Amino acid sequence: MAGESHSRTGRPAVTNLFVLAAIAALVAGGIWLARTRRALHDCRTAFHALTTKAPIGIMVADEAGFCTFANDVWYELSGLDPGGALGHSWSQAIHPDDVPTVMQRWDESVRQGVPYVNEVRLVRPDGSIRTVLASAAPITDAVGHVSGFIGTVLDISGRRDAERRVREQTTLLQSFIDHAPAAIYVKDAAGRYLLINRRHADLWPAMRDGTVGTTPHAWFPEAIADSFLQTDRRVLESGEALTFEEMLPHNDGPHSYVTVKFPVLDEEGRAVAVAGVSTDVTELERARRALAARERLLRNLIEVQEREKQTLCHEFHDGLIQYAVGSKMMLESLKHTPLDDTTRPVVESVIDYLAKGIEDGRRVIRGIRPAALDDLGLQAAICDLCEEVRSGGIDVACELDPAIDNLAAPLQTTIYRCVQESLANVRKHSGAERATVRIVQDDGTVVVAVEDTGCGFASVHSDVSHAPDLEGGLGLLGMRERVRLAGGTCVIDSEPGSGTRICAILPIEARVTDAVTAR
């Protein structure tokens, strides 16, 4: 009985245990299911946030490659209506020229279960084109089977546009560099060539190939290469553009170049390279030397001419004029002696003729070269010119710097000729009642100004070729040439009815015109 009783009482206990275990399992399963649902919800929430907030297009496709989902960014990029990208409908947004390649590569990726990457052009409904980078990766299950694909679409239109603009600018710059008539090159801070243009290669054919990475020592004599690198260092140290004159070897002999070098800066403003533009000025240099030689010859001719005038005037003054003056004095002495009525009128007539001849001779001497310029100085000679004009009824004011008498003789002659020619035009062409002559020294120069209140003429300021004068413009042109040979400038300012102003500015220091010596 006791055993039977024990068996009876044990069965309910076992049953209770099974019930409790079942209940525990159900509770655990419910907890696991709740957690799983929560995790699934969290995943869906995260995926939704990812697809809606991400700045790129996102697509999901099944194992057959048919699109099952596309986010808003994809629709915005493609211009398709929501839902219009499902299945293979997304191909409607592909540029027609790209469709065959895109579909072929997509089909290969789906069949082989491999990632897909391709650059694609999308055509929007408004006709605009966007370039995107499309990529997709296979989604695999626990055993490695491909169950679908997830892909992204990144808009790279801005990057491609920027690259296109850079290519266009690079092409334009390269075209400009290659067609420039000057030799252009760039060297790094160590003096190694980074590029040379077509003109540079034409001038030094040996450098056409294999120049990049080499230094000037590989192509030029040591002294010239050293000078190149020295000027490069000066540019790098100064951080400014500098100009140099260079003599470089060629097959037909040395050529003269004017080179402008300037630093190439990085984003932080540091000089990292040197660019140079070298222009062949050999022909210009030859022309400059020839011009300098002609100018020296012309100045010498003018100086010789002035000396000849000076000699001629002295011969006239000390010879013929003195003989005429002596003869006149002798005849005048006869007037105090008894003469018959026939002889006295003849003597008086001869005296009058001699007086006129002497005056005409002196006037000719003053026109050729006044004795006052050599005997009394520039001030006296200018005052004599002004007095001569006053005798013609023109009021001439004269303002002279006393220091002009200390100027070099050739400069005094140039100043005198300027005033002489200007006053000659005032007297014979202006119709003026008043004129002013002003000569002053100012900061190493002499300023010569002659103004009148006459009729004036139409001029283009510094162009004297249209100015009226005694020789159809040659007088003022000659004056301008004298001033230019002396290293100065001559400006004529005149308007009809407003008078004329002639201004010459001459350097006091001797002008160096020999280009070869100067260099």
C-alpha positions as CSV (number, residue, x, y, z in Angstrom):
1,M,0.0,0.0,0.0
2,A,2.8,2.2,0.9
3,G,4.5,1.7,-2.5
4,E,1.3,2.2,-4.3
5,S,0.6,5.3,-2.4
6,H,4.1,6.6,-3.3
7,S,3.5,5.9,-7.0
8,R,0.3,7.7,-7.0
9,T,1.6,10.8,-5.3
10,G,4.8,11.0,-7.7
11,R,2.9,11.1,-11.0
12,P,1.4,14.5,-10.4
13,A,4.7,15.9,-9.5
14,V,6.3,14.8,-12.8
15,T,3.4,16.2,-14.7
16,N,3.7,19.5,-13.0
17,L,7.4,19.6,-13.9
18,F,6.5,19.0,-17.6
19,V,3.9,21.7,-17.5
20,L,6.3,24.1,-15.9
21,A,9.0,23.3,-18.5
22,A,6.5,23.8,-21.3
23,I,5.4,27.1,-19.8
24,A,9.1,28.2,-19.5
25,A,9.7,27.2,-23.1
26,L,6.8,29.2,-24.3
27,V,7.9,32.2,-22.3
28,A,11.4,31.9,-23.7
29,G,10.1,31.5,-27.2
30,G,7.9,34.6,-26.7
31,I,10.8,36.6,-25.4
32,W,13.0,35.4,-28.3
33,L,10.2,36.2,-30.8
34,A,9.7,39.6,-29.3
35,R,13.4,40.3,-29.5
36,T,13.6,39.1,-33.0
37,R,10.7,41.2,-34.0
38,R,12.3,44.2,-32.3
39,A,15.6,43.5,-34.0
40,L,13.8,43.2,-37.3
41,H,12.0,46.4,-36.7
42,D,15.2,48.1,-35.8
43,C,16.8,46.8,-39.0
44,R,13.9,48.0,-41.0
45,T,14.0,51.4,-39.3
46,A,17.8,51.6,-39.9
47,F,17.4,50.6,-43.5
48,H,14.6,53.1,-44.0
49,A,16.7,55.8,-42.4
50,L,19.7,54.8,-44.5
51,T,17.7,54.8,-47.8
52,T,15.9,58.0,-47.1
53,K,18.7,60.0,-45.5
54,A,21.7,58.8,-47.5
55,P,22.9,61.4,-50.1
56,I,23.2,58.7,-52.7
57,G,20.8,56.6,-54.7
58,I,20.1,53.1,-53.4
59,M,18.6,50.2,-55.3
60,V,17.7,46.6,-54.2
61,A,17.3,43.7,-56.7
62,D,16.3,40.1,-56.4
63,E,18.5,37.1,-57.4
64,A,17.2,37.5,-61.0
65,G,18.4,41.1,-61.2
66,F,15.0,42.7,-61.1
67,C,14.8,45.9,-59.1
68,T,12.5,45.6,-56.1
69,F,13.3,48.9,-54.3
70,A,14.7,52.3,-55.1
71,N,15.0,55.3,-52.8
72,D,14.0,58.9,-53.4
73,V,17.5,60.0,-54.3
74,W,17.6,57.5,-57.2
75,Y,14.3,58.9,-58.5
76,E,15.5,62.4,-58.2
77,L,18.7,61.6,-60.1
78,S,16.9,59.7,-62.8
79,G,13.8,61.9,-63.0
80,L,11.6,58.8,-63.1
81,D,8.3,58.7,-61.2
82,P,8.2,56.8,-57.9
83,G,7.9,53.1,-58.7
84,G,9.1,53.7,-62.3
85,A,12.4,52.0,-61.5
86,L,11.1,48.6,-60.6
87,G,11.9,45.5,-62.6
88,H,14.1,46.7,-65.6
89,S,12.2,49.9,-65.9
90,W,15.2,51.8,-64.5
91,S,16.9,51.2,-67.9
92,Q,14.6,53.9,-69.3
93,A,16.7,56.6,-67.6
94,I,20.0,55.3,-69.1
95,H,21.5,57.2,-72.1
96,P,20.6,55.3,-75.3
97,D,24.3,55.0,-76.2
98,D,25.0,53.4,-72.8
99,V,22.1,51.0,-72.6
100,P,23.7,48.0,-74.4
101,T,26.9,48.1,-72.3
102,V,25.1,48.7,-69.1
103,M,22.6,45.9,-69.6
104,Q,25.3,43.4,-70.7
105,R,27.5,44.1,-67.7
106,W,24.5,43.9,-65.3
107,D,23.4,40.6,-66.7
108,E,26.9,39.2,-66.4
109,S,27.1,40.3,-62.7
110,V,23.7,38.7,-62.0
111,R,24.6,35.4,-63.7
112,Q,28.0,35.2,-62.0
113,G,27.0,36.7,-58.7
114,V,29.8,39.2,-58.7
115,P,29.9,43.0,-57.9
116,Y,28.9,45.5,-60.6
117,V,30.6,48.8,-61.1
118,N,30.0,51.1,-64.0
119,E,30.0,54.8,-65.0
120,V,26.6,55.6,-66.5
121,R,24.9,58.6,-68.1
122,L,21.3,59.3,-67.0
123,V,19.0,61.4,-69.2
124,R,16.4,63.3,-67.3
125,P,13.0,64.1,-68.7
126,D,14.1,67.8,-69.2
127,G,16.9,66.5,-71.5
128,S,19.7,67.3,-69.0
129,I,22.4,64.6,-68.5
130,R,23.8,63.5,-65.2
131,T,26.8,61.2,-64.9
132,V,26.6,58.7,-62.1
133,L,28.8,55.9,-60.7
134,A,26.6,52.8,-60.3
135,S,27.8,49.9,-58.1
136,A,26.1,46.8,-56.8
137,A,27.1,44.0,-54.5
138,P,25.5,40.5,-54.2
139,I,23.6,39.6,-51.0
140,T,24.3,36.0,-49.9
141,D,22.4,33.8,-47.4
142,A,23.9,31.6,-44.7
143,V,25.1,29.0,-47.1
144,G,26.6,31.5,-49.7
145,H,23.8,31.5,-52.2
146,V,23.1,34.8,-53.9
147,S,19.6,36.0,-52.8
148,G,19.8,39.5,-54.3
149,F,21.8,42.6,-54.9
150,I,22.0,46.0,-53.2
151,G,23.4,48.9,-55.2
152,T,24.3,52.6,-54.9
153,V,24.2,55.4,-57.4
154,L,26.6,58.3,-56.8
155,D,26.2,61.6,-58.8
156,I,29.6,62.5,-60.2
157,S,28.4,65.1,-62.7
158,G,30.1,67.9,-60.9
159,R,33.4,66.0,-60.7
160,R,33.3,65.1,-64.4
161,D,32.4,68.7,-65.3
162,A,35.3,69.9,-63.3
163,E,37.6,67.3,-64.9
164,R,36.3,68.4,-68.3
165,R,37.0,72.0,-67.6
166,V,40.4,71.2,-66.4
167,R,41.1,69.2,-69.5
168,E,39.8,72.1,-71.7
169,Q,41.9,74.6,-69.8
170,T,44.9,72.3,-69.9
171,T,44.5,71.9,-73.7
172,L,44.0,75.7,-74.1
173,L,47.1,76.4,-72.0
174,Q,49.2,73.8,-73.8
175,S,48.1,75.2,-77.2
176,F,49.0,78.7,-76.1
177,I,52.4,77.5,-74.8
178,D,53.2,75.5,-77.9
179,H,52.2,78.3,-80.3
180,A,53.9,81.1,-78.4
181,P,56.8,82.7,-80.3
182,A,58.9,82.7,-77.1
183,A,60.7,79.8,-75.5
184,I,58.8,78.7,-72.4
185,Y,59.9,76.3,-69.7
186,V,59.3,75.3,-66.1
187,K,62.0,74.0,-63.7
188,D,61.5,72.7,-60.1
189,A,63.3,74.2,-57.1
190,A,66.3,71.9,-57.8
191,G,66.7,73.2,-61.3
192,R,65.3,70.1,-63.1
193,Y,63.1,70.7,-66.2
194,L,59.5,69.9,-65.8
195,L,58.4,71.0,-69.3
196,I,59.5,73.0,-72.3
197,N,57.3,74.3,-75.1
198,R,57.5,73.6,-78.9
199,R,59.5,76.8,-79.6
200,H,62.1,75.9,-77.0
201,A,62.5,72.5,-78.6
202,D,62.8,74.1,-82.0
203,L,65.5,76.4,-80.8
204,W,67.5,73.6,-79.1
205,P,66.4,70.4,-81.0
206,A,68.6,68.2,-78.7
207,M,66.2,69.0,-75.9
208,R,63.1,67.8,-77.8
209,D,63.1,64.4,-76.1
210,G,64.2,63.4,-72.6
211,T,64.4,66.8,-71.1
212,V,62.1,66.2,-68.1
213,G,64.2,65.6,-65.0
214,T,67.4,66.9,-66.4
215,T,69.2,70.2,-65.5
216,P,70.6,72.9,-67.7
217,H,74.1,71.3,-67.3
218,A,73.0,68.5,-69.5
219,W,72.3,70.8,-72.5
220,F,74.3,74.1,-72.1
221,P,77.9,75.1,-71.4
222,E,78.8,75.1,-67.7
223,A,79.0,78.9,-67.4
224,I,75.6,79.4,-69.0
225,A,74.0,76.6,-67.0
226,D,75.4,78.1,-63.8
227,S,74.0,81.5,-64.7
228,F,70.5,79.9,-65.3
229,L,70.5,78.2,-61.9
230,Q,71.7,81.4,-60.3
231,T,68.9,83.5,-61.7
232,D,66.5,80.7,-60.8
233,R,67.6,81.0,-57.1
234,R,67.2,84.7,-57.2
235,V,63.6,84.3,-58.4
236,L,62.8,81.7,-55.7
237,E,64.4,83.8,-53.0
238,S,62.6,87.0,-54.0
239,G,59.3,85.5,-54.8
240,E,58.9,88.0,-57.6
241,A,59.1,88.1,-61.4
242,L,62.5,89.3,-62.6
243,T,63.9,90.2,-66.0
244,F,67.3,89.2,-67.3
245,E,69.3,89.7,-70.5
246,E,71.0,86.5,-71.7
247,M,73.4,85.6,-74.5
248,L,72.7,82.0,-75.6
249,P,74.6,79.8,-78.1
250,H,73.0,78.8,-81.4
251,N,74.4,77.1,-84.6
252,D,74.6,80.5,-86.3
253,G,76.2,82.2,-83.4
254,P,75.1,83.7,-80.1
255,H,71.7,85.2,-79.8
256,S,70.4,87.9,-77.4
257,Y,67.4,87.0,-75.2
258,V,65.2,88.9,-72.8
259,T,64.0,86.5,-70.2
260,V,61.2,87.0,-67.7
261,K,61.3,84.4,-64.8
262,F,58.6,84.1,-62.2
263,P,57.9,81.8,-59.2
264,V,55.3,79.0,-59.4
265,L,53.5,78.9,-56.1
266,D,51.7,76.0,-54.4
267,E,48.4,76.2,-52.5
268,E,50.1,77.6,-49.4
269,G,51.9,80.3,-51.4
270,R,55.3,78.7,-51.3
271,A,57.6,79.0,-54.4
272,V,58.1,75.4,-55.6
273,A,59.2,76.0,-59.2
274,V,60.4,78.6,-61.6
275,A,58.8,79.4,-65.0
276,G,60.6,81.3,-67.7
277,V,59.7,83.1,-70.9
278,S,62.7,83.8,-73.2
279,T,62.2,86.1,-76.2
280,D,64.9,86.2,-78.9
281,V,65.7,89.9,-79.4
282,T,68.8,89.4,-81.6
283,E,67.4,91.3,-84.6
284,L,66.0,94.0,-82.3
285,E,69.4,94.3,-80.6
286,R,71.1,94.6,-84.0
287,A,68.6,97.3,-85.1
288,R,69.2,99.1,-81.8
289,R,72.9,99.1,-82.3
290,A,72.6,100.3,-85.8
291,L,70.2,103.1,-84.7
292,A,72.7,104.0,-82.0
293,A,75.5,104.2,-84.5
294,R,73.4,106.4,-86.8
295,E,72.5,108.6,-83.9
296,R,76.2,109.0,-83.0
297,L,76.9,109.9,-86.6
298,L,74.1,112.4,-86.7
299,R,75.2,114.0,-83.5
300,N,78.7,114.2,-84.7
301,L,77.5,115.8,-88.0
302,I,75.5,118.4,-86.0
303,E,78.5,119.2,-83.8
304,V,80.7,119.5,-86.9
305,Q,78.1,121.7,-88.5
306,E,78.0,123.9,-85.5
307,R,81.7,124.2,-85.4
308,E,81.8,125.1,-89.1
309,K,79.1,127.7,-88.5
310,Q,81.1,129.1,-85.6
311,T,84.3,129.3,-87.7
312,L,82.4,130.8,-90.6
313,C,80.8,133.4,-88.4
314,H,84.1,134.3,-86.8
315,E,85.7,134.7,-90.3
316,F,82.8,136.9,-91.4
317,H,82.9,139.0,-88.2
318,D,86.6,139.3,-87.9
319,G,87.3,139.6,-91.7
320,L,84.7,141.0,-94.0
321,I,82.7,142.9,-91.4
322,Q,85.8,144.4,-89.9
323,Y,87.0,145.5,-93.4
324,A,83.6,147.0,-94.1
325,V,83.6,148.8,-90.7
326,G,87.1,150.1,-91.4
327,S,86.2,151.3,-94.8
328,K,83.1,153.0,-93.5
329,M,85.1,154.8,-90.8
330,M,87.6,156.0,-93.4
331,L,84.9,157.3,-95.6
332,E,83.2,159.0,-92.6
333,S,86.5,160.8,-91.9
334,L,86.4,162.3,-95.4
335,K,83.1,164.0,-94.6
336,H,85.1,166.5,-92.4
337,T,87.4,167.4,-95.3
338,P,86.5,169.9,-98.2
339,L,84.8,167.9,-100.9
340,D,83.3,169.2,-104.1
341,D,79.5,168.9,-104.7
342,T,80.0,165.9,-106.9
343,T,82.1,163.8,-104.5
344,R,80.3,164.4,-101.2
345,P,77.0,162.8,-102.3
346,V,78.9,159.8,-103.6
347,V,80.9,159.4,-100.3
348,E,77.7,159.6,-98.3
349,S,75.9,157.0,-100.4
350,V,78.9,154.7,-100.1
351,I,78.8,155.1,-96.3
352,D,75.1,154.3,-96.2
353,Y,75.6,151.2,-98.4
354,L,78.4,150.0,-96.1
355,A,76.3,150.6,-93.0
356,K,73.5,148.5,-94.5
357,G,75.9,145.8,-95.6
358,I,77.4,145.7,-92.1
359,E,74.0,145.4,-90.5
360,D,72.9,142.7,-93.0
361,G,76.2,140.8,-92.4
362,R,75.7,140.9,-88.6
363,R,72.1,139.7,-89.1
364,V,73.3,136.8,-91.2
365,I,75.9,136.0,-88.6
366,R,73.3,136.0,-85.8
367,G,71.1,133.7,-88.0
368,I,74.0,131.2,-88.6
369,R,75.4,131.4,-85.0
370,P,75.3,134.5,-82.8
371,A,78.6,135.7,-81.5
372,A,76.9,136.4,-78.2
373,L,76.4,132.6,-77.6
374,D,80.2,132.1,-77.8
375,D,81.3,135.3,-76.4
376,L,78.7,136.2,-73.7
377,G,76.8,133.0,-72.9
378,L,73.4,131.4,-73.4
379,Q,71.4,134.0,-71.5
380,A,72.8,136.9,-73.6
381,A,72.2,135.0,-76.8
382,I,68.5,134.2,-75.8
383,C,68.0,137.9,-74.8
384,D,69.3,138.9,-78.2
385,L,66.8,136.6,-79.9
386,C,64.0,138.1,-77.8
387,E,65.1,141.6,-78.6
388,E,65.1,140.9,-82.3
389,V,61.5,139.6,-82.1
390,R,60.5,142.7,-80.0
391,S,61.8,144.9,-82.8
392,G,59.1,143.2,-85.0
393,G,56.3,144.5,-82.7
394,I,55.8,141.4,-80.6
395,D,56.0,141.8,-76.8
396,V,58.3,139.0,-75.6
397,A,58.7,138.2,-71.9
398,C,61.9,136.3,-71.0
399,E,62.4,134.3,-67.8
400,L,65.8,132.6,-67.7
401,D,67.6,130.6,-65.0
402,P,71.0,132.2,-64.5
403,A,72.6,128.7,-64.1
404,I,72.0,127.9,-67.7
405,D,75.3,129.6,-68.6
406,N,77.1,126.8,-66.8
407,L,75.6,124.0,-69.0
408,A,77.7,122.1,-71.4
409,A,78.3,123.8,-74.7
410,P,76.5,121.2,-76.9
411,L,73.4,121.5,-74.6
412,Q,73.5,125.3,-74.7
413,T,73.5,125.1,-78.5
414,T,70.5,122.7,-78.5
415,I,68.6,125.1,-76.2
416,Y,69.4,128.1,-78.3
417,R,68.3,126.3,-81.5
418,C,65.0,125.3,-79.9
419,V,64.3,128.9,-78.8
420,Q,65.4,130.3,-82.2
421,E,63.1,128.0,-84.2
422,S,60.2,128.6,-81.8
423,L,60.5,132.4,-82.0
424,A,60.9,132.2,-85.8
425,N,57.5,130.5,-86.0
426,V,56.0,133.0,-83.5
427,R,57.2,135.9,-85.7
428,K,56.3,134.6,-89.1
429,H,53.2,132.4,-88.5
430,S,51.4,133.0,-85.2
431,G,50.2,136.6,-85.6
432,A,50.7,136.9,-81.8
433,E,51.0,140.1,-79.9
434,R,52.7,138.5,-76.9
435,A,55.1,135.6,-76.3
436,T,56.9,134.1,-73.4
437,V,60.3,132.3,-73.2
438,R,60.9,130.4,-70.0
439,I,64.0,128.3,-69.3
440,V,64.5,126.7,-65.9
441,Q,66.4,123.8,-64.4
442,D,64.4,121.1,-62.6
443,D,65.6,117.9,-61.0
444,G,68.5,117.2,-63.4
445,T,66.7,118.5,-66.5
446,V,66.4,121.8,-68.4
447,V,62.8,122.8,-69.3
448,V,62.6,125.1,-72.3
449,A,59.1,126.5,-72.9
450,V,58.0,129.0,-75.6
451,E,54.4,130.1,-75.6
452,D,52.4,132.6,-77.7
453,T,48.9,134.0,-77.9
454,G,48.6,133.6,-81.7
455,C,46.3,131.8,-84.0
456,G,47.5,128.3,-83.2
457,F,46.9,125.3,-85.4
458,A,45.4,121.8,-85.2
459,S,48.0,119.5,-83.8
460,V,48.3,116.1,-82.1
461,H,50.4,117.3,-79.2
462,S,53.7,115.6,-79.6
463,D,53.3,115.2,-83.4
464,V,55.0,118.1,-85.1
465,S,54.7,116.8,-88.6
466,H,51.6,118.9,-89.2
467,A,52.9,122.1,-87.6
468,P,53.3,125.0,-90.0
469,D,56.7,126.6,-90.1
470,L,59.2,128.1,-92.5
471,E,60.0,124.9,-94.2
472,G,56.7,123.0,-94.3
473,G,57.2,121.3,-90.9
474,L,60.9,120.5,-91.4
475,G,62.0,123.3,-88.9
476,L,60.0,121.9,-86.0
477,L,60.9,118.4,-87.0
478,G,64.5,119.3,-87.0
479,M,64.1,120.8,-83.6
480,R,62.5,117.7,-82.3
481,E,65.3,115.6,-83.7
482,R,67.9,117.8,-82.0
483,V,66.1,117.3,-78.7
484,R,65.8,113.5,-79.2
485,L,69.4,113.2,-80.0
486,A,70.2,115.0,-76.7
487,G,68.1,112.4,-74.9
488,G,65.1,114.7,-74.3
489,T,61.5,115.1,-75.4
490,C,59.7,117.8,-77.3
491,V,55.9,118.4,-77.0
492,I,53.9,120.8,-79.0
493,D,50.4,121.8,-77.8
494,S,48.3,124.0,-80.0
495,E,44.7,124.5,-81.0
496,P,43.2,126.9,-83.5
497,G,42.6,130.3,-81.8
498,S,44.3,129.3,-78.6
499,G,48.0,129.9,-79.3
500,T,50.9,127.5,-79.2
501,R,53.1,126.1,-76.5
502,I,56.4,124.3,-77.4
503,C,58.1,122.5,-74.5
504,A,61.4,120.7,-74.6
505,I,62.8,118.8,-71.6
506,L,66.5,118.0,-71.9
507,P,68.6,116.0,-69.5
508,I,71.6,117.8,-68.0
509,E,73.7,114.7,-67.8
510,A,75.3,113.4,-71.1
511,R,73.1,110.8,-72.8
512,V,74.6,107.3,-73.2
513,T,73.4,106.0,-76.5
514,D,75.9,103.3,-77.3
515,A,73.8,100.3,-76.5
516,V,76.8,98.0,-76.6
517,T,78.8,100.0,-74.1
518,A,75.8,100.5,-71.9
519,R,75.3,96.8,-71.6
